[in-house]
Amino acid sequence: MMTADDVKKALGLTPHPREGGWYVRTYEASEMIAADAF
């Protein structure tokens, strides 16, 4: 049986820096949205 740590390692998950939890980045857009657009 796999442990949570085994799953994180197998999937290449890293801790999310702001929201908590675990993630893996699969896509990052090259475009940036200006802060005043929000």
C-alpha positions in Angstrom: 0.0 0.0 0.0 1.3 3.5 -0.9 1.6 6.1 1.7 0.7 9.8 1.1 4.5 10.5 0.9 4.8 7.8 -1.8 2.0 9.3 -3.8 3.5 12.8 -3.6 6.9 11.5 -4.7 5.5 9.4 -7.5 3.5 12.4 -8.9 6.3 14.9 -8.3 4.1 17.0 -6.1 5.5 20.0 -4.2 3.9 22.1 -1.4 1.8 25.0 -2.7 3.6 28.2 -1.5 0.4 30.2 -0.7 -2.7 28.1 -0.5 -1.4 25.0 1.2 -1.8 21.5 -0.1 0.2 19.9 -2.9 0.4 20.5 -6.6 2.5 20.0 -9.8 2.7 22.7 -12.4 1.6 21.4 -15.8 1.3 24.7 -17.7 2.4 28.3 -17.3 1.2 31.0 -19.7 3.9 33.3 -21.1 1.5 36.2 -20.9 1.2 38.4 -17.9 -1.9 40.4 -16.8 -1.3 43.9 -15.5 -2.2 44.3 -11.8 -4.5 47.2 -12.6 -6.6 45.0 -14.8 -8.1 43.3 -11.8 
